[in-house]
Amino acid sequence: MRSALHRLWIGPALVVASACGSNGGSSGGNPAPPANATSSCQLVESGFGEAGTAAIRVEVVASGLEVPWGIAFLPDGDMLVTERPGRVRIVSKQGQLGAPIATPAVSKSGEAGLLGIALHPRFAENRQFYVYLTGERDGHDENRVERYVMSEDRSKATLDKVIVGGIPSAQYHDGGRLRFGPDGMLYIGTGDARSPERSQDPKDLAGKILRLTPDGEVPADNPRAGSAAFITGIRNTQGFDWLDDKTLVVSDHGPSGEYQGRTGHDEVSIAHAGDNLGWPTIYGCGESTGMVTPAISWKTANPPGGAAVYRGSAIQAWKGAVLVGGLRSEHLHMLRFGAGERPGVERHEVYLAGKAGYGRLRDVVMGPDGHLYVTTSNCDGRGDCGDEKDRILRIVAAETAPK
C-alpha cells in the first residue's frame, strides 16, 4: 500500500498516428459498418488518437487493491471503493486502506463480480449506498443492484434492499456502472450478457441504461410507461456522465467477433431520454433510421471504462471536456465536444500512454477536490498485476517538469 508520494509528470509526447473519417470500415474480412456520409462521427482508423498536449501529473493515492471497479466519495472526501472479488472498503484521502465494511457473495466468473457503486443523494442523512453485483439466485447468476446502510462508526454496512434484480448475466458483458443523475434518479448501465438482441428489446433489462427512483420504482416520466429502460441499444457500457441536465455522454464496448464476425469499433455517443444507440443493428460510425450514430469510434479495440466530465479548474485545457478510461488500449482519452443537441468531437487527445502509463484504466470520476480520479484494472486477469496490485490515481496539473 502506498500514499500519494509517488508522482509522475507527463507532458506533451509523440503523436500516435491516427485518422478520422466519416465512414466505417474494418479489416481481416470482417463486415464493414454501413456508410456514414452525413453524421459527424469520427472514425479513428489507426492507433487511438493524438498524444495529449496538457501538462499533467499523476499521483498514486493508494495501491494494494484488487480490481477497484468503482469509487464513491464520502462527505469528508474519503472514498468508498468496490473491489470486484466482493469487497467494499473505505480508502482514506491519504490512501490508507480500511478493512472491508461489506463482503457480498458474488460470482467471480469472467467480468462478473462486485462492480459499480453510488451514494444516495442524501447519504449524509441516511448513510445509504448502492452497489451493482453479479450474484446467485435460484441456482443461476444474475446482475442486480442492492442498497446498503453504513453504520455510524463506518465499520460495517448491512444489506437494506434489492433495488432491482433479474438483470441478465454472462461471463462477459455485465455492464455495472451506477450514477445518480442531476434529477436525483438512479441510472444503471447494463450489458447485453452476450445476447445482442436483448439490447433492442425495451422489456429486457440487458443492454440498457436503466432509470429508477432511489427506492427502485420506475419514474412516471421515463420514456416508456412502466419501463425502466431510459436508453436502449447498448452492448456493454461502463461509463456515462451528463454534459447538461438532459444530455448524457455514454461510452460503450464494440464487438469482439461474437456477432457476425464484427470486431473493434468501441464508441462514445451523445444520448438523451429514449434514444436507441443501435447495437446490434449498427456499430462503429454506421447509421440507421431511429438510431443514434456515435460521436467517435475506434477501429482498433480500445474498450472504454468509466467516463466523467471534467468539472475542475486545475487543468484548464480539460475544463468541460469528457475523460474516458481505456482498458485494452491502456489510455486516458480526452474528448472535447462542440455545441448543439448532438455535438461532434472537436478535439481528441490521449494521455497515460506507453512508459508513462499505468496499464488498464477502469473507473474515471471527479473528486470533491476538483481533481480527476482513475482506478487501474491490472489484476483482472488481462493485465500485469505486479507487486503494488491495482491503484487509485489522481490527475493534477503540472506547470513545469520536475528537475
Secondary structure as GFF3:
##gff-version 3
##sequence-region A 1 403
A	DSSP	beta_strand	7	10	.	.	.	ID=ss1
A	DSSP	beta_strand	20	21	.	.	.	ID=ss2
A	DSSP	beta_strand	42	44	.	.	.	ID=ss3
A	DSSP	beta_strand	50	51	.	.	.	ID=ss4
A	DSSP	beta_strand	56	65	.	.	.	ID=ss5
A	DSSP	beta_strand	68	73	.	.	.	ID=ss6
A	DSSP	beta_strand	79	83	.	.	.	ID=ss7
A	DSSP	beta_strand	87	91	.	.	.	ID=ss8
A	DSSP	beta_strand	97	102	.	.	.	ID=ss9
A	DSSP	beta_strand	114	119	.	.	.	ID=ss10
A	DSSP	alpha_helix	123	126	.	.	.	ID=ss11
A	DSSP	beta_strand	128	137	.	.	.	ID=ss12
A	DSSP	beta_strand	140	150	.	.	.	ID=ss13
A	DSSP	beta_strand	157	167	.	.	.	ID=ss14
A	DSSP	beta_strand	178	180	.	.	.	ID=ss15
A	DSSP	beta_strand	186	189	.	.	.	ID=ss16
A	DSSP	three_ten_helix	196	200	.	.	.	ID=ss17
A	DSSP	beta_strand	209	212	.	.	.	ID=ss18
A	DSSP	beta_strand	229	231	.	.	.	ID=ss19
A	DSSP	beta_strand	239	244	.	.	.	ID=ss20
A	DSSP	beta_strand	247	252	.	.	.	ID=ss21
A	DSSP	beta_strand	266	271	.	.	.	ID=ss22
A	DSSP	beta_strand	296	298	.	.	.	ID=ss23
A	DSSP	beta_strand	304	309	.	.	.	ID=ss24
A	DSSP	three_ten_helix	316	318	.	.	.	ID=ss25
A	DSSP	beta_strand	322	326	.	.	.	ID=ss26
A	DSSP	beta_strand	332	337	.	.	.	ID=ss27
A	DSSP	beta_strand	345	351	.	.	.	ID=ss28
A	DSSP	three_ten_helix	354	356	.	.	.	ID=ss29
A	DSSP	beta_strand	361	366	.	.	.	ID=ss30
A	DSSP	beta_strand	372	376	.	.	.	ID=ss31
A	DSSP	beta_strand	390	397	.	.	.	ID=ss32
###
